[in-house]
């Protein structure tokens, strides 16, 4: 199901500098904590990034500089049942008669936004035409198996204790201890390059996943590293209005199972080792 299921978590949006061609550098774009790897206004194909995401924050920050550029940001993906193994890129659409340059302090900072270089050029546009800059990598803070099918299952369990309210036991009190939601993510036949860092750096496997060998993002091992720090996750299934979700777009949860696991191989199994793997039993714990 295209790029779903998709799991995202919060990252720090690195600082950057925007320089309009022929002008002095901008005052700078500050780093921002608590930005999601993926967040859209509507979960439809090529959804527009919100400022709650690192991608949306960067585009909004450039726009707010008022340096002769208007800009919008999108995550590029499909939202249908067409099989896809492509990564999830971002795109910056803009209008600027002068163009400009976006500069990052380090390659690691650039990679969070999906760029492969510390310098990103926005070529001048003419009239009302729109220019586009598409990221080289997946954006940071996302893991999507990018398999040929996927599913998210949520099971709610009520915790309760019952005690007698009088000596005869004819009436009882039910004491509710709250409820929890067990969330299971499944996907079949996704490329090994979306699971293990080493395979993602090998051309033969990276090509099967439609990704660059230098792309540090969208790898299961990277997500598990984030999970070990106790971050919150948002789990997207597919449609924005799937029944049973806590809101229209996603389920919120943590990943407690990480404390009992030692490697990515404990979450997935090989279907056609080493090329294709499947995911069954990646569990999260939500509160609704």
KOLSE-30993 format. One line per 5 residues: number of its first residue (from 1); for each residue x, z, y of N, C-alpha, C. Coordinates in steps of 0.1 Angstrom, whole numbers, plus 5000, padded with zeros to 4 digits. Last residue first. Layout:
! residues N
NUM) X,Z,Y,X,Z,Y,X,Z,Y | ...
This chain:
! residues 288
288) 4951,5238,5049,4937,5233,5050,4936,5221,5040 | 4977,5244,5046,4968,5255,5048,4953,5251,5049 | 4999,5230,5021,4992,5230,5034,4983,5242,5035 | 5027,5222,5004,5017,5232,5005,5012,5232,5020 | 5036,5195,4982,5037,5202,4995,5026,5213,4995
283) 5054,5178,4956,5043,5187,4961,5047,5193,4974 | 5056,5151,4938,5063,5156,4951,5052,5165,4958 | 5046,5139,4916,5048,5153,4916,5056,5158,4927 | 5061,5110,4913,5049,5116,4908,5052,5131,4907 | 5076,5080,4920,5074,5094,4925,5061,5099,4920
278) 5100,5059,4905,5086,5062,4909,5086,5077,4913 | 5124,5031,4910,5120,5045,4907,5106,5048,4910 | 5146,5005,4902,5133,5009,4907,5129,5023,4901 | 5174,5003,4895,5168,4996,4906,5155,5002,4911 | 5190,5012,4874,5188,5021,4886,5180,5015,4897
273) 5159,5018,4857,5171,5024,4863,5182,5013,4863 | 5130,5015,4861,5139,5005,4857,5152,5008,4863 | 5120,5040,4866,5111,5031,4859,5120,5019,4854 | 5130,5074,4868,5134,5060,4868,5124,5052,4860 | 5114,5098,4890,5119,5093,4877,5121,5078,4877
268) 5118,5126,4913,5114,5112,4909,5119,5109,4895 | 5127,5151,4916,5114,5148,4922,5109,5134,4918 | 5151,5154,4906,5141,5164,4901,5127,5161,4907 | 5168,5137,4920,5163,5133,4907,5153,5142,4901 | 5175,5151,4942,5164,5142,4944,5159,5138,4930
263) 5183,5185,4933,5186,5172,4935,5174,5163,4936 | 5173,5211,4929,5187,5209,4933,5191,5195,4936 | 5146,5234,4935,5151,5221,4930,5166,5220,4935 | 5134,5255,4946,5136,5256,4931,5142,5243,4926 | 5130,5250,4972,5139,5262,4969,5142,5262,4954
258) 5112,5230,4974,5126,5226,4976,5135,5238,4972 | 5086,5238,4973,5092,5235,4960,5107,5232,4962 | 5075,5240,4999,5081,5252,4993,5089,5249,4980 | 5072,5222,5024,5076,5219,5010,5083,5231,5004 | 5041,5222,5044,5055,5225,5042,5059,5221,5027
253) 5018,5201,5063,5022,5209,5052,5037,5212,5052 | 4990,5182,5073,5002,5190,5077,5005,5200,5066 | 4979,5149,5069,4979,5163,5064,4991,5170,5069 | 4966,5125,5093,4976,5131,5084,4972,5145,5079 | 4944,5114,5109,4956,5107,5106,4965,5112,5095
248) 4921,5129,5116,4920,5115,5113,4932,5108,5107 | 4927,5160,5099,4922,5152,5111,4922,5138,5107 | 4929,5168,5073,4926,5178,5083,4923,5172,5097 | 4910,5146,5051,4922,5150,5058,4918,5160,5069 | 4885,5139,5040,4892,5151,5035,4905,5155,5042
243) 4887,5104,5041,4879,5116,5040,4888,5127,5034 | 4907,5086,5064,4905,5090,5050,4898,5103,5049 | 4911,5072,5088,4899,5080,5087,4896,5084,5072 | 4933,5057,5088,4933,5068,5098,4920,5076,5096 | 4947,5049,5056,4938,5047,5067,4937,5059,5076
238) 4971,5064,5043,4969,5050,5047,4960,5049,5059 | 4985,5090,5044,4982,5083,5032,4981,5068,5035 | 5010,5110,5058,5001,5100,5060,4998,5093,5047 | 5019,5142,5065,5018,5133,5053,5007,5123,5056 | 5042,5160,5082,5030,5153,5083,5030,5142,5072
233) 5059,5192,5079,5057,5178,5076,5043,5173,5079 | 5082,5215,5093,5068,5211,5090,5068,5196,5087 | 5112,5228,5078,5105,5221,5088,5090,5218,5083 | 5131,5243,5063,5117,5248,5065,5109,5241,5075 | 5154,5232,5055,5155,5240,5067,5141,5246,5071
228) 5148,5217,5033,5155,5229,5030,5156,5238,5043 | 5138,5194,5045,5128,5203,5039,5135,5217,5037 | 5161,5180,5052,5153,5185,5062,5143,5196,5057 | 5169,5173,5026,5178,5182,5034,5170,5188,5045 | 5148,5157,5019,5149,5170,5012,5159,5179,5019
223) 5154,5135,5035,5141,5143,5037,5142,5156,5031 | 5177,5126,5024,5177,5131,5038,5165,5139,5041 | 5168,5118,4999,5178,5129,5000,5179,5135,5014 | 5152,5096,5006,5146,5108,5000,5156,5120,5002 | 5156,5079,5036,5162,5082,5023,5157,5095,5018
218) 5153,5070,5063,5144,5067,5052,5150,5068,5039 | 5187,5064,5076,5173,5069,5076,5165,5064,5065 | 5210,5051,5080,5211,5065,5075,5197,5071,5073 | 5221,5019,5073,5210,5026,5078,5210,5040,5072 | 5241,5003,5064,5245,5013,5073,5234,5022,5078
213) 5229,4983,5050,5237,4992,5042,5241,5004,5051 | 5195,4977,5060,5209,4976,5062,5217,4986,5054 | 5168,4966,5037,5174,4975,5047,5189,4972,5049 | 5152,4958,5016,5151,4951,5029,5157,4959,5040 | 5156,4967,4991,5148,4975,4999,5146,4969,5013
208) 5174,4948,4981,5161,4949,4975,5151,4958,4983 | 5195,4954,4998,5188,4941,5000,5174,4942,4993 | 5205,4978,4987,5199,4978,5000,5191,4965,5003 | 5215,4969,4963,5203,4977,4963,5197,4978,4976 | 5237,4953,4970,5227,4948,4960,5214,4956,4960
203) 5251,4969,4989,5244,4957,4993,5233,4953,4983 | 5249,5004,4991,5254,4992,4983,5245,4980,4986 | 5238,5024,5004,5250,5019,5011,5255,5007,5003 | 5218,5033,4988,5214,5027,5001,5226,5020,5008 | 5232,5046,4968,5226,5033,4965,5222,5026,4978
198) 5239,5070,4982,5249,5061,4977,5243,5047,4975 | 5214,5082,4989,5222,5077,4999,5233,5067,4994 | 5183,5074,4972,5197,5080,4972,5206,5074,4982 | 5159,5062,4980,5159,5076,4974,5173,5082,4975 | 5158,5037,4987,5150,5046,4995,5150,5060,4990
193) 5173,5024,4968,5179,5026,4981,5171,5034,4990 | 5155,5020,4947,5164,5031,4946,5171,5034,4959 | 5122,5010,4957,5137,5007,4955,5145,5020,4955 | 5094,5019,4937,5100,5017,4950,5115,5017,4948 | 5072,5023,4916,5081,5012,4918,5086,5010,4932
188) 5046,5043,4931,5053,5036,4919,5062,5025,4924 | 5039,5076,4942,5042,5062,4945,5049,5056,4933 | 5023,5105,4954,5027,5097,4943,5030,5083,4948 | 5021,5139,4964,5024,5125,4969,5029,5117,4957 | 4999,5165,4967,5008,5158,4958,5009,5143,4963
183) 4992,5196,4980,4993,5182,4983,5003,5175,4975 | 4972,5223,4979,4983,5217,4972,4982,5202,4974 | 4962,5245,5003,4960,5232,4998,4972,5227,4992 | 4945,5277,5003,4957,5269,5004,4954,5255,4999 | 4927,5304,5019,4928,5293,5010,4941,5284,5013
178) 4920,5339,5019,4923,5327,5025,4924,5316,5014 | 4910,5360,5005,4924,5361,5008,4929,5348,5015 | 4880,5377,5006,4887,5364,5006,4901,5366,5011 | 4863,5398,4985,4873,5398,4996,4881,5385,4995 | 4831,5406,4979,4841,5396,4976,4851,5396,4988
173) 4816,5434,4964,4822,5428,4976,4832,5418,4972 | 4786,5439,4945,4801,5437,4947,4804,5432,4960 | 4764,5460,4927,4767,5451,4938,4782,5450,4940 | 4765,5476,4905,4754,5467,4906,4756,5457,4918 | 4783,5496,4900,4788,5483,4899,4777,5473,4900
168) 4780,5523,4904,4772,5517,4893,4777,5502,4891 | 4795,5530,4926,4799,5535,4912,4792,5528,4901 | 4800,5501,4946,4795,5514,4944,4798,5518,4929 | 4813,5477,4948,4811,5484,4961,4805,5498,4959 | 4840,5463,4930,4827,5469,4930,4825,5477,4942
163) 4856,5433,4940,4857,5447,4937,4843,5453,4938 | 4876,5404,4938,4862,5409,4937,4863,5424,4933 | 4895,5381,4958,4895,5393,4949,4881,5399,4949 | 4907,5347,4961,4897,5358,4964,4899,5370,4954 | 4916,5317,4973,4922,5329,4968,4912,5340,4971
158) 4908,5284,4966,4904,5296,4973,4910,5308,4966 | 4925,5254,4970,4923,5265,4961,4919,5277,4970 | 4923,5219,4972,4922,5231,4979,4918,5242,4969 | 4944,5192,4969,4935,5201,4961,4935,5214,4968 | 4949,5158,4977,4949,5172,4982,4939,5180,4974
153) 4971,5131,4971,4960,5139,4966,4961,5153,4972 | 4980,5099,4979,4981,5113,4983,4969,5121,4979 | 4997,5071,4967,4985,5079,4967,4989,5093,4972 | 5006,5036,4963,5009,5050,4966,4996,5058,4967 | 5025,5006,4954,5012,5014,4954,5016,5029,4957
148) 5049,4996,4957,5038,4986,4956,5025,4993,4956 | 5068,5015,4982,5065,5010,4969,5053,5000,4969 | 5079,5031,5002,5078,5016,5004,5077,5010,4990 | 5084,5058,5006,5089,5052,4994,5089,5037,4995 | 5095,5070,5036,5084,5062,5030,5090,5056,5018
143) 5103,5095,5058,5106,5090,5045,5094,5083,5040 | 5117,5101,5091,5107,5094,5082,5112,5092,5068 | 5136,5107,5109,5125,5116,5107,5114,5111,5099 | 5146,5076,5126,5148,5089,5120,5136,5097,5118 | 5136,5042,5118,5137,5053,5128,5140,5066,5120
138) 5156,5018,5101,5144,5027,5101,5146,5037,5112 | 5175,4997,5123,5173,5006,5112,5159,5011,5112 | 5174,4981,5145,5182,4976,5134,5179,4984,5121 | 5143,4976,5164,5154,4985,5159,5161,4978,5147 | 5138,4950,5188,5134,4957,5175,5146,4964,5169
133) 5126,4942,5218,5138,4947,5212,5134,4955,5199 | 5112,4916,5236,5111,4925,5225,5125,4929,5221 | 5094,4906,5267,5106,4906,5258,5104,4917,5247 | 5068,4887,5279,5072,4900,5274,5084,4898,5265 | 5061,4871,5311,5064,4871,5297,5069,4884,5292
128) 5054,4867,5337,5046,4877,5329,5050,4878,5315 | 5086,4859,5348,5072,4860,5351,5065,4871,5343 | 5110,4866,5323,5106,4858,5334,5091,4858,5336 | 5134,4892,5315,5122,4884,5312,5118,4876,5325 | 5168,4899,5305,5157,4897,5315,5146,4889,5310
123) 5173,4920,5275,5175,4907,5283,5164,4906,5293 | 5186,4949,5269,5173,4943,5271,5175,4931,5281 | 5210,4961,5245,5207,4952,5257,5193,4947,5257 | 5224,4991,5237,5213,4982,5234,5209,4974,5246 | 5251,5008,5225,5247,5000,5236,5236,4990,5231
118) 5258,5019,5201,5256,5029,5212,5251,5021,5225 | 5239,5005,5173,5250,5005,5183,5247,5015,5194 | 5217,5004,5158,5230,5004,5151,5242,5004,5161 | 5187,5024,5161,5197,5014,5166,5210,5016,5159 | 5169,5044,5156,5169,5032,5148,5179,5021,5152
113) 5170,5068,5168,5160,5059,5173,5160,5045,5165 | 5191,5078,5153,5178,5085,5153,5167,5076,5158 | 5212,5061,5161,5206,5059,5148,5193,5067,5146 | 5221,5071,5185,5215,5058,5185,5207,5056,5172 | 5234,5094,5175,5223,5095,5185,5215,5082,5185
108) 5254,5083,5160,5244,5091,5154,5232,5093,5162 | 5270,5070,5179,5262,5062,5169,5252,5070,5162 | 5266,5087,5211,5272,5085,5198,5264,5075,5190 | 5253,5083,5236,5267,5090,5235,5274,5087,5222 | 5238,5052,5244,5238,5065,5238,5252,5070,5237
103) 5221,5031,5268,5233,5036,5262,5232,5050,5256 | 5206,5001,5275,5203,5015,5270,5216,5020,5263 | 5204,4979,5302,5212,4984,5291,5208,4998,5288 | 5183,4952,5314,5191,4964,5315,5198,4968,5302 | 5164,4930,5336,5170,4934,5323,5178,4947,5325
98) 5152,4918,5357,5166,4920,5358,5172,4924,5344 | 5125,4917,5352,5132,4905,5357,5147,4906,5357 | 5109,4929,5325,5119,4933,5335,5126,4920,5339 | 5088,4942,5301,5089,4932,5312,5099,4937,5322 | 5087,4949,5266,5090,4952,5280,5089,4940,5288
93) 5085,4966,5235,5081,4955,5243,5082,4958,5258 | 5103,4977,5209,5101,4980,5223,5097,4967,5230 | 5096,4988,5176,5098,4977,5186,5095,4981,5200 | 5109,5001,5145,5102,5003,5158,5105,4991,5167 | 5104,4998,5109,5112,4997,5122,5103,5000,5134
88) 5105,5009,5078,5096,5010,5090,5105,5010,5103 | 5113,4985,5052,5115,4998,5060,5105,4998,5071 | 5094,4969,5027,5101,4968,5039,5102,4982,5045 | 5080,4964,5005,5091,4973,5003,5099,4974,5016 | 5046,4959,4998,5056,4958,5007,5067,4968,5004
83) 5014,4944,4990,5027,4950,4985,5038,4948,4995 | 4985,4949,5008,4996,4940,5005,5009,4947,5001 | 4965,4965,5016,4969,4967,5003,4980,4957,4999 | 4974,4977,5050,4964,4971,5040,4970,4972,5026 | 4989,4978,5074,4980,4989,5070,4969,4983,5061
78) 5024,4974,5081,5010,4969,5078,5002,4980,5073 | 5045,4980,5110,5041,4982,5096,5028,4975,5094 | 5064,4992,5135,5060,4980,5128,5057,4982,5114 | 5054,5011,5162,5060,5012,5149,5055,4999,5141 | 5061,5005,5197,5053,5003,5185,5061,5006,5172
73) 5060,5009,5232,5067,5011,5219,5057,5010,5208 | 5065,4993,5264,5056,5000,5254,5063,5000,5241 | 5073,4992,5299,5077,4992,5285,5066,4998,5276 | 5086,4978,5329,5075,4984,5322,5077,4982,5307 | 5111,4982,5353,5108,4978,5339,5095,4985,5335
68) 5122,4992,5377,5118,4978,5376,5115,4973,5362 | 5126,5020,5373,5137,5011,5376,5134,4996,5374 | 5112,5043,5367,5108,5034,5378,5118,5024,5382 | 5115,5061,5348,5126,5060,5357,5122,5051,5369 | 5094,5059,5330,5092,5069,5341,5104,5068,5351
63) 5104,5041,5311,5093,5037,5320,5092,5046,5332 | 5121,5058,5297,5126,5046,5304,5116,5042,5315 | 5102,5076,5287,5113,5081,5296,5119,5069,5304 | 5087,5060,5270,5081,5066,5281,5091,5071,5292 | 5107,5054,5251,5100,5043,5259,5094,5049,5271
58) 5112,5080,5241,5123,5072,5247,5117,5061,5256 | 5087,5088,5230,5094,5096,5241,5104,5087,5248 | 5083,5070,5210,5074,5070,5221,5080,5077,5233 | 5104,5078,5193,5103,5065,5197,5095,5064,5210 | 5098,5105,5187,5110,5102,5194,5110,5088,5200
53) 5063,5113,5195,5074,5108,5186,5086,5105,5194 | 5047,5120,5215,5050,5131,5206,5061,5126,5196 | 5040,5097,5228,5052,5104,5233,5055,5117,5225 | 5032,5074,5202,5029,5083,5212,5041,5090,5217 | 5033,5039,5195,5039,5052,5193,5035,5061,5205
48) 5008,5019,5181,5015,5023,5193,5020,5037,5192 | 5011,5002,5149,5005,5012,5158,5014,5016,5170 | 5010,4980,5131,5018,4980,5143,5012,4990,5154 | 4978,4987,5118,4990,4979,5118,4997,4978,5131 | 4968,5021,5126,4965,5007,5123,4978,4999,5123
43) 4963,5049,5135,4970,5045,5123,4966,5031,5119 | 4967,5053,5170,4958,5050,5159,4966,5044,5147 | 4990,5065,5181,4977,5067,5187,4965,5064,5178 | 5014,5080,5159,5008,5068,5166,4994,5072,5171 | 5045,5090,5150,5033,5095,5155,5026,5083,5163
38) 5074,5099,5133,5063,5089,5134,5051,5096,5139 | 5092,5119,5138,5097,5106,5135,5087,5095,5136 | 5084,5139,5167,5081,5135,5153,5088,5121,5151 | 5102,5163,5184,5096,5150,5184,5095,5145,5170 | 5116,5187,5190,5102,5188,5185,5095,5174,5185
33) 5135,5182,5221,5133,5187,5207,5118,5186,5203 | 5152,5158,5238,5139,5165,5237,5138,5169,5222 | 5177,5149,5263,5173,5151,5249,5160,5160,5249 | 5169,5129,5292,5173,5142,5285,5169,5142,5271 | 5183,5102,5306,5172,5106,5298,5176,5118,5290
28) 5196,5096,5339,5198,5100,5325,5184,5104,5319 | 5195,5085,5364,5199,5099,5363,5201,5104,5348 | 5209,5052,5355,5199,5061,5359,5203,5076,5358 | 5238,5035,5370,5231,5041,5359,5220,5050,5364 | 5232,5010,5396,5239,5021,5390,5231,5027,5379
23) 5226,4975,5389,5223,4988,5396,5232,4998,5390 | 5228,4952,5374,5231,4951,5388,5229,4964,5396 | 5203,4961,5352,5214,4951,5355,5216,4950,5370 | 5198,4995,5349,5192,4982,5352,5203,4973,5356 | 5205,5017,5324,5211,5010,5335,5205,4997,5337
18) 5198,5048,5309,5193,5034,5312,5199,5029,5324 | 5210,5069,5285,5211,5064,5298,5206,5050,5299 | 5200,5097,5265,5204,5084,5267,5205,5081,5282 | 5197,5123,5239,5198,5119,5253,5202,5104,5254 | 5176,5123,5210,5188,5124,5217,5187,5119,5231
13) 5151,5142,5198,5153,5129,5204,5165,5130,5213 | 5152,5160,5169,5156,5160,5183,5158,5146,5188 | 5123,5159,5147,5137,5157,5150,5139,5159,5165 | 5098,5166,5123,5103,5167,5137,5118,5166,5137 | 5087,5142,5098,5090,5155,5103,5096,5155,5117
8) 5066,5124,5075,5075,5125,5087,5077,5139,5091 | 5059,5101,5050,5061,5115,5053,5070,5116,5065 | 5035,5079,5037,5046,5081,5046,5047,5096,5050 | 5024,5058,5009,5024,5070,5018,5036,5071,5026 | 5028,5030,5032,5022,5043,5029,5023,5045,5014
3) 5035,5005,5039,5045,5015,5041,5039,5029,5039 | 5015,4989,5014,5024,4987,5026,5034,4998,5027 | 5008,5000,4988,5000,5000,5000,5009,5000,5012
